[in-house]
Structures are given as C-alpha cells and as structure tokens.
Amino acid sequence: MPAWLTDALLLLGCALLIYLPLFTGTSSMKWDATDIYLPWKYFISECLREGEFPFWNPYINLGFKQYGDPGTWYPVSQFIGILRPYDLYSLHAEFVLHIFIAGMGARALGLNLGMHSKAAFLFAISYMFSGFMVSNAQHIGWIVSAAWLPFVLVQARNILRTGGIFNSIRLGLLCFLMFTGGYPGIFIVTCYFLVFMGLLYCFRQYKAKSWAGVWQLLGYSLLAALCFTVFSIGPIYSLHELSQYITRQGGLSLSDSLVGSFMPKAIISLLAPYAVSVHDFGFWGEDFSMLNIYTGAFSLVLISIGIYHPQYRTPRFRNYLLIAILFLLASMGMHSPIRYWLYEVLPYMDHFRFPALFRLFFILFFLLSACTVFSRIIARTDSIYRFKGHFIFWFTSYILLSSSYLIFGQSKIDERVAVQLLLLALGMFLYFYFTWKYRGRLELEYRAALLFVFWNFFITTGMNFYATIADDTSPTPSNAVLVQHDRVYDKPSTEIAMRYQNDSAFDASVPYLWKSQGVYVKRPATDGFNPYRLKAHDSLEYYGYWDSMLLFPWAYFTQNAEGLNSLQIMEFKPGSMRIDARVEAATELRLACNYDEHWQLLNGDKPMKINTYYQSLMSVKLEPGFYNLHFSYRPKCFVLFMYVNWFLLGFGCVVLVINSIIQNRLEKQ
C-alpha cells in the first residue's frame, strides 16, 4: 500500500475516532454552524436537487441574493448537497472532511519542506486537532480556510522551486476553493503571505544576479492569478453585485477591525486548552472561541529542544518560530501594534474583523518549527530518551503548575487548568517511561511519540468538545423535520401579517434549530441569521416603514374596492412566484419581497413593470381584469457563469489528474 494512502487512512481514522459523537446520534454541532451555515447549505442543496440554481433566497430578510455569497459557489458543499438533503449529519460530515483535508495538507506541506515522513505525519495530526480547529469549529468557513491553506503553500513553493504550468493551475484552483469556501480575512492574509514569499524569492535571485528566475516566477504567478480569476469569475462578479445591496461596502473602522482579538491571558491555552472551555467574558474579555492556541504537549518539548541544542536550532527552525511569534502578536489585536500597522498600511486589511484568525498562522508555523526538530532527530538517528532533561522539565512544570492552580485557584478556570495539566503530566510520564524502557529501539520510540501525540489530542479535544464544538443533543429529531420539509414548497399566507413571519413565530418548528427557520419550513420571513446587513432593511427602518410593513401579509392589495379584488398564490419557489388576481377596481399589488434588478414579471406572455413601495419592496399597478402573474428571478449572465464554473472545475481537475498520472509513471521509469 502506498505510504500516502496508509497515512490518509490513519488520519481519517483519527478524525472519525475523535469526532465519533457527531456520527453516533448523540451530539449536534452548534452556534454559527447551525445558525448560518446549515440553513444556507440546506437551501443550496434543495435548489440543486430540484434542478434550480440557488440565486434568490426568499426565506430570510424578505429575500436575499444568495448567489452573491461566495460560499454558494463552493463545489465541495455543492457536491455534498447534491448527494443527499443537507441536514445535521451532512454538516458534521463536511466539518470532519475538512479536518481530514487539513491533515493531508499539513502532511503534504511537511514532505514538501523536506521533513521525514513521520515528522510530516506528526505535523498533520497536530495541525488537524490544534486549538484553532477545536475552538472555531462553529466557524465552518474558518475550518475550510485552514484545510486548504497548507495545500496553497505547497503549490506556491512548487512554483518557486520548479515553476510549471500545472503548478500554476493547481494554485489557482486551490485559491478558488479557499476563496469560495473559506473566510475572506484568512484568504486576504494568505494572499499577502504568498506575495511575501515571492518578494523574498526575488530578493534572493537579485543577490544571486539571476534575473531569469524572477521573470519565471512573475510569469507563473500571473498564470496562477489568471487561473484563479477564470475559476472565480462568477463568485467575484456576484460578490461585487451583492456589495451594492449591503451596507458594509468599504472598510471597517479600526475599533471594529479589532473585535475578536486573542487575549494575552489566554496564553495558558498553549499548556491547558481546557481553561478556555469556560465561557467567562468578564474574565477573558473576549469570546472564548477566539482564545485557543493549543499545539500539543510534544510540540513544546520539541521547541525547547530546538532552542537549547545548537544542532537543532537550524535557520529554518528559527525562521518558522519568528514568523509564528509575529502572527501571534498580530492575533492580539489591540494588545499589539502589529494589527494596527497592517490596518493602516496594507489594502483590504481593513475589510475583516477578528484578529484572532492570525492564530491559525501562528499554530501552523509553530508546529512547523517543532516538527522540523523532530525530523532532524530522526535524520540523526537520535534516541528521544537522550532529551530526558526536557521531558523532566515539562513534567515538573506541569506538576508544579497543576498544584499551584489547585491550591491557590478560586475559579472554575483554575480548576480546569489544574485537572488538565495533571492528566498531561501523567501521559508524559508514561511516554517517558516507555522511552526509557525501550531506549535505543528508535523506530519504536518514534512510533510511540506519534501515539502519545494522538492520545494527547484525543484527551484535549474531548475535554473541549461540548464547550466549542457540539451540544449533547441528538440530531435525529431535527433531521426528521428537515427531510419532511425537503422540496415541499408551501405558499405564503395572504391573511397572516408579516409580524408573525419570523423566527420567534416559527419557534420549535424545527427542534434544536432556532435561526433562519423560514428556510426549513418554506415561509418568507422578516428576519434570519445573515452576516450581510442589507440596505433594504436599513431603508425600511430609517424611513419608518418597517412597522407599517409588518401590519400586512406577504401579498395584499392597497385598495380592496369593497372586497371585489381577490388574489391567490399559485406557486412559491426560490426564484419563481405565480399569483392569480381578479381586479375589479384599479389597485396596487404589494409583496413583502425585496426588489432586485433581476426580477422579471409576465402576465401570461406579456411583460409587466415591477415598481417599488416603501423604497425597496416590490409592487405592481393593476387595472381591472384577470391576471396570471409570474415573477421570475433570472440573472442570465450568472446562469452562464454557473455552467462555465462547473465545466472549468471539471475540466481543470481532469487535466490535473492526467498530469499527475503521467508524472508518476515518468518518475517510476
């Protein structure tokens, strides 16, 4: 069996074992994962399996341009949604899949950097269960970004080392996946880091007076940028179009950009991540999901070895550690000047909040520095027992700190630190005892190190599992309701006022899920969990129309002509609404639906004009007569973009697979 397949099966097994509660029917992911990500993916899945494009979502915020969000174009979640109705198990599967992808990416990056295979595997398992993955599990976009980040760095290094058209295509494709599936802030930081890598390479070529390398890098970089643009033309243009309908088009203020910082006192999570499982905003001063930087106990031992022993303190080790420290300082936001400098100097650094996202890059480079040491230990065929002084130091530190927190601690945080440090000290003692007993049997020592690391993350992830990843609630009742409503399109009431069409009124319609419930029960709602703030909503509130709109149903006539006018909603689907109307006296048909330039209206086969009322909602002026009104949302160019996007992705993947097969055959020959 190929080594990569063996490692892949082991990493997948580790992921499934550690996150087993997500698939046994005992736990459900929570917070943003179920409040934002699940309803949007449920809607996209439903549309695709119905043979429709997920362009317009009528079930939240009086209607929303769903295709304007780049995540709508993310092919991985599209594929999962096509296979089956997107429910909580689909959400869990997508989360664990990206944890696995993160591990494989870290392994690939380690090997690309020349690490021993066991060191690359150590890097993989440490990265995929690090504090970032555990504390930010609810932020699926962040996890997606973390999954593709190592692969992006691998392809960037390949371009620097050997160039190659196919490497440029791969980099463009990976950036597309990161852009559509991930968080914009992480994508922006990644782009800047790629630019930094390129400038550093050019500087070295300049010193060596090798201009050919500079021009080669420029050419392949432009090709990668072109590939990314071609793959992303639909998402980029749709996001640009959406930006005209949302309030946050430009940059954020400095104070807003510093929201969600890593707090210095949370450094304790590097030793005991169980401390930041306590949601105590008064103590931490920040959301506890932004505070975990755990990289494993073994990584701390390796870092201390690298610092203390000159033969392991290589330039690469020092560089990685320095970069890690800089990213950690950037993650501290208001507690460090680095985030402020980035905000003031670099374009687009004012377009995202949460400086704590820089923790991802800290963890990545901190683990790279640690695993560089482990790789060198293996290359030098050193016994791990040789470094017994470092194990004794960390074991003693854990015991002393645990005792101090236990004796002098007064809060739940102190208790949790004491308990976890004691457990880690016990695990370290058992591993050290094993290396002492079997010292000199190097292969056994190295494999035991990997087993110790897995045990370490199994314990730490398990202790934080119900704090930041999931609730102990079965997904079965929720999934049953989701399947029940799958592609069952109800029609809005023409009698119930819109004040009763919101999450509060829908409460308990879907067990456990309490946000954006209109998406599940197929009823247009006035609210919904949406990270984009719409201008239409601000306009309704600013001009005082919001309360007036709530008094009427989703569709109504302004003048009833003594009850002679009547209407009946015949069809209500995303992007398509049919209304039959009998009008005896001139009136105006009003819909509680946001107006958009892509809406079209036909009466039979004759076009009609769509007007607006209350600044932003749709209306139609009707003269006496019978009407068969068909409202359709058809952004024609985006239909083409979607088809082109799917074709290019499929074609690009086929080309890259064929190229990889040919390369492997040539290498064997």
C-alpha positions, 0 to 999 in steps of 0.5 A: 500500500502506498505510504500516502494512502496508509497515512490518509487512512490513519488520519481519517481514522483519527478524525472519525475516532475523535469526532465519533459523537457527531456520527453516533446520534448523540451530539449536534454541532452548534452556534454559527454552524447551525445558525448560518451555515446549515440553513444556507447549505440546506437551501443550496442543496434543495435548489440543486436537487430540484434542478434550480440554481440557488440565486434568490433566497426568499426565506430570510430578510424578505429575500436575499441574493444568495448567489452573491455569497461566495460560499454558494459557489463552493463545489465541495458543499455543492457536491455534498448537497447534491448527494443527499438533503443537507441536514445535521449529519451532512454538516458534521460530515463536511466539518470532519472532511475538512479536518481530514483535508487539513491533515493531508495538507499539513502532511503534504506541506511537511514532505514538501519542506523536506521533513521525514515522513513521520515528522510530516505525519506528526505535523498533520495530526497536530495541525488537524486537532490544534486549538484553532480547529477545536475552538472555531469549529462553529466557524465552518468557513474558518475550518475550510480556510485552514484545510486548504491553506497548507495545500496553497503553500505547497503549490506556491513553493512548487512554483518557486522551486520548479515553476510549471504550468500545472503548478500554476493551475493547481494554485489557482484552483486551490485559491478558488476553493479557499476563496469560495469556501473559506473566510475572506480575512484568512484568504486576504492574509494568505494572499499577502503571505504568498506575495511575501514569499515571492518578494523574498524569492526575488530578493534572493535571485537579485543577490544571486544576479539571476534575473531569469528566475524572477521573470519565471516566477512573475510569469507563473504567478500571473498564470496562477492569478489568471487561473484563479480569476477564470475559476472565480469569475462568477463568485467575484462578479456576484460578490461585487453585485451583492456589495451594492445591496449591503451596507458594509461596502468599504472598510471597517473602522479600526475599533471594529477591525479589532473585535475578536482579538486573542487575549494575552491571558489566554496564553495558558491555552498553549499548556491547558486548552481546557481553561478556555472551555469556560465561557467567562467574558468578564474574565477573558474579555473576549469570546472564548472561541477566539482564545485557543492556541493549543499545539500539543504537549510534544510540540513544546518539548520539541521547541525547547529542544530546538532552542537549547541544542545548537544542532537543532536550532537550524535557520529554518527552525528559527525562521518558522518560530519568528514568523509564528511569534509575529502572527501571534502578536498580530492575533492580539489585536489591540494588545499589539501594534502589529494589527494596527500597522497592517490596518493602516498600511496594507489594502483590504486589511481593513475589510475583516474583523477578528484578529484572532484568525492570525492564530491559525498562522501562528499554530501552523508555523509553530508546529512547523518549527517543532516538527522540523526538530523532530525530523532532524532527530530522526535524520540523526538517528537520535534516541528521544530518551537522550532529551530526558532533561526536557521531558523532566522539565515539562513534567515538573512544570506541569506538576508544579503548575497543576498544584499551584492552580489547585491550591491557590485557584478560586475559579472554575478556570483554575480548576480546569487548568489544574485537572488538565495539566495533571492528566498531561503530566501523567501521559508524559510520564508514561511516554517517558517511561516507555522511552526509557524502557525501550531506549535505543529501539528508535523506530519504536520510540518514534512510533510511540511519540506519534501515539502519545501525540494522538492520545494527547489530542484525543484527551484535549479535544474531548475535554473541549468538545461540548464547550466549542464544538457540539451540544449533547443533543441528538440530531435525529429529531431535527433531521426528521423535520428537515427531510419532511420539509425537503422540496415541499414548497408551501405558499405564503399566507395572504391573511397572516401579517408579516409580524408573525413571519419570523423566527420567534413565530416559527419557534420549535418548528424545527427542534434544536434549530432556532435561526433562519427557520423560514428556510426549513419550513418554506415561509418568507420571513422578516428576519434570519441569521445573515452576516450581510446587513442589507440596505433594504432593511436599513431603508425600511427602518430609517424611513419608518416603514418597517412597522407599517410593513409588518401590519400586512401579509406577504401579498395584499392589495392597497385598495380592496374596492369593497372586497371585489379584488381577490388574489391567490398564490399559485406557486412559491419557489426560490426564484419563481412566484405565480399569483392569480388576481381578479381586479375589479377596481384599479389597485396596487399589488404589494409583496413583502419581497425585496426588489432586485434588478433581476426580477422579471414579471409576465402576465401570461406572455406579456411583460409587466413593470415591477415598481417599488413601495416603501423604497425597496419592496416590490409592487405592481399597478393593476387595472381591472381584469384577470391576471396570471402573474409570474415573477421570475428571478433570472440573472442570465449572465450568472446562469452562464457563469454557473455552467462555465464554473462547473465545466472549468472545475471539471475540466481543470481537475481532469487535466490535473489528474492526467498530469499527475498520472503521467508524472508518476509513471515518468518518475517510476521509469 
